[in-house]
């Protein structure tokens, strides 16, 4: 199997909203997005699938060393990194941003709580903000301020993921919601880990949803007008996640402890087409 074929299979298996807007892209950019997604997915799997921490740490260390080969003269060992080597050269993707993604996974290994929203934002930067910047580079831009938009969009998407996954993360002993927010709304960590809802928890989730919604608006305000057309595929992805956030709110934010909300594929396709034709207005 060729490296790009491996990446395509990895992406197809995920059925992720990440890929919603990329079907409209030219082949070279769509392939680059697929490779980037496969890289992100492989790193996520290190943390999600390794039951032993020392195994996960060794695997992350291996990914760091193989990423070095992407930017050196030797051929990487992993097929995703082999495909990434070509993508990096074609789109001038920085080593530092790709390395930050591994730093984000390292944070997942090292901590399961975030005291403040500022602490959480650092994690979001490494887990998603840099992905936004890498996507912006692949799509192309003329104004460097577009990178600030991309970083903020990554934050909005990651906040949406965190809201959606509260129950799933609790089952894995993790709480990504800032502890300062739990304290503000009178929610105990133990109650979250026992999937116990309360008026305080419902109020806290309503606050999380409002903050995420405002982050989408702040991100869009940062996008220079001259780059809106080039960044359209990223806006499609943002629109799909924004719709997911709205669905969580309509269902009742406190229900995230019990089950995980997802948009059906036909609805994602409708949102993607609508956004491609008419834009994104959160």
N, C-alpha and C positions, 0 to 999 in steps of 0.2 A: 504494500500500500504506500502510495506517495504521501509525503508530509501534508500537503494541502488536503488530500482526501481524508486523512486522519482527522484534521481539524474540522472538516465539513461534517464528518460523522459525529464528532464530539458535540458540535453545535446542534445538529439535528436531534440528538438524543435528549437535549435539555428542554426543548419547547419553551425557551425563555422569551420574555417580553423584550429582552435586550436586542433581539434581532429583528424586531417588528418593522423598523423603517428602512432596513438595509437592502431589501429586495428591489428597491427603486434605483439603486446605485449602479454605476458602470461596473463591469466585471472586476477590474483591478481593485477598486475601492471595496467592493463587496467581499472579495476574497481577503483583503487586509482586515476588515472587520471580523470576519470569521476566524482568522488566525488570532487576533487579539482576544476574541471571546474565548477561544479554546485555551489560550494561555491563562486567562483569568479562571476558567473552570478547573483547569488542572491544579492551580494553586489552592482554590477553594476545597478541592477534594482531599488535599493533604491534611487540612485541619478537620474536615468532616469525617473522613474515612479511617484515619489512623487512631486506633483506640489507645495506643501507648504514646505518651507525650514524647519520649526519647526517640521513638520512630519518626514521629511527625517532625521533630526538630532536625533529625538527620536528613530527612527528605527535603525540608526547606533549605538546609545548607547545600544539599546537592543541586537544587534548582538555582541557587545563587551562583554556584560554580559553572553550571551549564549555561546560564545567562551570560556569563563573562565570555563564553565562546561565541555567542551571537555577535558580540562587538569585537572579537579578535579574529585571528587568521584560521583558527581550527574550526572544524565542523561540530556543532553541538550534537549531543547524543540523542536527545528526545526529539521525536518528529515534530512536535509543536514548535520547539526552538529552532529546528531546521527550517521550518516554514517562516518563523519569525525573523530569521536572519535576512531573508529576502525582503520581507515587509519593512524592516528597520531601514534597510538601504534605500528602498524605493520611496519611503515617506519621511525619512529623517527623524525617526522616533528616538527620543533621548534615552540613554541608559538609565539616567537618574529616575525618570518617571516609571519605567518598568521595574526598577529595583524597589521603588516605593511600594509597589503592589505586594512584593514579598515582605516588606516591612509591616504592611497591614495584616498579613497572615501571621507574622510573628506576634503582633499585638493580640491576636486571637488565641495564640498559645500561652501568652504571658499573663493575660488578665481576662476576667469574666465580668467585671463591673467598671463603671465610669462614674466618678463622683460628680462631675460637672458637665454642662453642655460643651464647654470649651475643650475638655478632654475628649468627649465624644467626637467633636468636629475634627480633631487630629486623626482619629481612627477613620472617620468618613473620608477625609482627604486621601488617606493612603489606600483605602478599600475602593473608593469610587471617584473621588475628585480627579485623581490622576488618570483614571479611565476616561473621564470626560475630556481631559486635555489631550489624551492620545487619540480619541475619536475626532476631536476638532482638527488635529494635525492631519489625519487621514483624509478628512472631508475637505480640508483646505480653508485658509483664511488670509485676508490681507491686513487686518487690523489686529495687532497683538492683544488688544483688550478682549478679544474673543476667548482667550484662554481663561480670563476671570469668569466669564459667562459659563464656560465649560466646567470649571471647577465647582462653581455654585450649583450648576445643574446636577453634577455628581452628588453633591451634598443632599439635594432635594430627593433624588432617586434613592439614596441610601437611607434617608430618614423614612421614606415610604416602605422600604424593605424591613426596616427595624420595627415599624408599627405593625406591618402584616405578620411578622414572624415572632411576636412576643411570646405566644404560647409554645411554639416549637423551640425557641431559644430557652425558655424556662424548663422544658423537658430535658434539655442538655445542661441545666445548671447555670445558664447565662442570663444576665439582665443587661441589655444595652441601653435601656432608658436611663437617663442620668439619675443618680441616687438623690440629687438635690430636688428633683421633681417628685420623686416618691415622697420625700419628707414634706415638701410643700403641700401635697394633697393628702397627707396622712395615710399613705399606703406602705405596708410592711413588705420587705423583701420576701419573707416567708409566705405571705399570702400570694404573691406572684408565682412563686415556685410551686405552690399548691393549686394554682389556677383558680384562685378564689376572687371573684369579682366583688365590688362594693361601689357605693356612690362616689367615694374618693377615687377609685380606680377609673370609673367612667369619666369623671371630671379630668383626670390626668390625661386620659387618651384623647379626649376632646381637645385639650391643650396641645398635645403632640401633633394632632391632625392640623390644627390651625397654624402651628409653627411650620410644618412641612409645606402647607399650602402657600404661606407667605414666602417661603424660600423659593418655590417655583417662580413666583412673581418677581422676586428680587433678581433671580437668575436671568429671566427674559429681559428685564430692564437693562442688563449689562451687555446684551448682544448688540454690537454695532450694526447699523442698518445695512451697511455694504456687505456684510457677511451672512445675512439671513438666508439668502438663497443657497449658498454653499453649505450651510449648517442645517439644511432642512431635514436630513435624515435623523440627526440628533434631536430635533424638535419633535419628530414623530415618536421617538422613544419616550421623550418626556411626556407627551400627550397621553400615551398608553399608561404610564405610571401614574399620571395625575388622575386619570379615570379610575384606576385601581384605588387610589386614595379616596376618591369620592364614593366608591362602592363600599369601602370599609366603613366610612362615615354613615352611609345610609343603612348599612346592616346593623350598626351599633358598635362603636369603638371597643367597648368592653368585651365583645365576643371574640376578639383576637386571642384571648386566652384559651378558647375552646376549639377553634378551628381556623383554618387558613383560607382567606378569600383569594380567588383567582378569577380573571376575566376569561371567558370562553374564546377560543381562537377566532370564530367569525366576528366577534365584537372587536377584537384587536385589529383585524383586517379593515373593518369599517372605520375605526379611529385613525388608522394609518393612512387610508386613502383620503379621508376628510382633511387631515392635517396637511398632507402633501399638497392638496389642492387649495386649501383655504387658510392654512397657518394654525398656530397654537396660541390660544388666548386664555391663560389660566385666570 
